[in-house]
C-alpha cells in the first residue's frame, strides 16, 4: 500500500521535472513526456483509490 503511494508521488515528481525541463529548454519532447507521465499517474491514482473505496464497502 505504501509502495503505491510512494510510486505515485515519484511519478508526479518526474512529471513536474519534465515540465521544468520544458520551461528551461523549450523543447516540446519534455512537454510530451510530462503530459504522458501525468496522464498515466492520474489514471493509476484513480484506480488505486477506486480499489480502496471498493474495499471499504466489501
C-alpha positions as protocol buffer text, in pm:
chain_id: "A"
residue {
  index: 1
  type: UNK
  ca { x: 0 y: 0 z: 0 }
}
residue {
  index: 2
  type: UNK
  ca { x: 272 y: 246 z: 98 }
}
residue {
  index: 3
  type: UNK
  ca { x: 470 y: 135 z: -207 }
}
residue {
  index: 4
  type: UNK
  ca { x: 197 y: 254 z: -444 }
}
residue {
  index: 5
  type: UNK
  ca { x: 170 y: 588 z: -267 }
}
residue {
  index: 6
  type: UNK
  ca { x: 543 y: 644 z: -300 }
}
residue {
  index: 7
  type: UNK
  ca { x: 535 y: 531 z: -661 }
}
residue {
  index: 8
  type: UNK
  ca { x: 259 y: 778 z: -746 }
}
residue {
  index: 9
  type: UNK
  ca { x: 447 y: 1056 z: -566 }
}
residue {
  index: 10
  type: UNK
  ca { x: 772 y: 982 z: -750 }
}
residue {
  index: 11
  type: UNK
  ca { x: 596 y: 970 z: -1086 }
}
residue {
  index: 12
  type: UNK
  ca { x: 429 y: 1304 z: -1014 }
}
residue {
  index: 13
  type: UNK
  ca { x: 768 y: 1450 z: -928 }
}
residue {
  index: 14
  type: UNK
  ca { x: 911 y: 1318 z: -1254 }
}
residue {
  index: 15
  type: UNK
  ca { x: 625 y: 1480 z: -1447 }
}
residue {
  index: 16
  type: UNK
  ca { x: 697 y: 1809 z: -1271 }
}
residue {
  index: 17
  type: UNK
  ca { x: 1065 y: 1768 z: -1357 }
}
residue {
  index: 18
  type: UNK
  ca { x: 977 y: 1716 z: -1722 }
}
residue {
  index: 19
  type: UNK
  ca { x: 768 y: 2034 z: -1722 }
}
residue {
  index: 20
  type: UNK
  ca { x: 1053 y: 2226 z: -1559 }
}
residue {
  index: 21
  type: UNK
  ca { x: 1291 y: 2098 z: -1827 }
}
residue {
  index: 22
  type: UNK
  ca { x: 1039 y: 2209 z: -2090 }
}
residue {
  index: 23
  type: UNK
  ca { x: 1029 y: 2559 z: -1940 }
}
residue {
  index: 24
  type: UNK
  ca { x: 1409 y: 2578 z: -1928 }
}
residue {
  index: 25
  type: UNK
  ca { x: 1490 y: 2433 z: -2270 }
}
residue {
  index: 26
  type: UNK
  ca { x: 1171 y: 2494 z: -2466 }
}
residue {
  index: 27
  type: UNK
  ca { x: 1197 y: 2151 z: -2628 }
}
residue {
  index: 28
  type: UNK
  ca { x: 850 y: 2007 z: -2689 }
}
residue {
  index: 29
  type: UNK
  ca { x: 960 y: 1650 z: -2615 }
}
residue {
  index: 30
  type: UNK
  ca { x: 981 y: 1731 z: -2243 }
}
residue {
  index: 31
  type: UNK
  ca { x: 626 y: 1866 z: -2250 }
}
residue {
  index: 32
  type: UNK
  ca { x: 512 y: 1547 z: -2423 }
}
residue {
  index: 33
  type: UNK
  ca { x: 692 y: 1331 z: -2162 }
}
residue {
  index: 34
  type: UNK
  ca { x: 539 y: 1534 z: -1881 }
}
residue {
  index: 35
  type: UNK
  ca { x: 186 y: 1509 z: -2017 }
}
residue {
  index: 36
  type: UNK
  ca { x: 221 y: 1138 z: -2086 }
}
residue {
  index: 37
  type: UNK
  ca { x: 356 y: 1069 z: -1737 }
}
residue {
  index: 38
  type: UNK
  ca { x: 87 y: 1286 z: -1578 }
}
residue {
  index: 39
  type: UNK
  ca { x: -190 y: 1108 z: -1769 }
}
residue {
  index: 40
  type: UNK
  ca { x: -80 y: 763 z: -1655 }
}
residue {
  index: 41
  type: UNK
  ca { x: -16 y: 877 z: -1298 }
}
residue {
  index: 42
  type: UNK
  ca { x: -366 y: 1020 z: -1271 }
}
residue {
  index: 43
  type: UNK
  ca { x: -524 y: 708 z: -1421 }
}
residue {
  index: 44
  type: UNK
  ca { x: -332 y: 482 z: -1183 }
}
residue {
  index: 45
  type: UNK
  ca { x: -413 y: 705 z: -884 }
}
residue {
  index: 46
  type: UNK
  ca { x: -785 y: 695 z: -967 }
}
residue {
  index: 47
  type: UNK
  ca { x: -764 y: 317 z: -998 }
}
residue {
  index: 48
  type: UNK
  ca { x: -580 y: 290 z: -668 }
}
residue {
  index: 49
  type: UNK
  ca { x: -835 y: 498 z: -481 }
}
residue {
  index: 50
  type: UNK
  ca { x: -1121 y: 315 z: -650 }
}
residue {
  index: 51
  type: UNK
  ca { x: -984 y: -12 z: -513 }
}
residue {
  index: 52
  type: UNK
  ca { x: -962 y: 144 z: -166 }
}
residue {
  index: 53
  type: UNK
  ca { x: -1324 y: 260 z: -185 }
}
residue {
  index: 54
  type: UNK
  ca { x: -1446 y: -80 z: -304 }
}
residue {
  index: 55
  type: UNK
  ca { x: -1257 y: -247 z: -19 }
}
residue {
  index: 56
  type: UNK
  ca { x: -1432 y: -24 z: 233 }
}
residue {
  index: 57
  type: UNK
  ca { x: -1774 y: -130 z: 101 }
}
residue {
  index: 58
  type: UNK
  ca { x: -1696 y: -502 z: 93 }
}
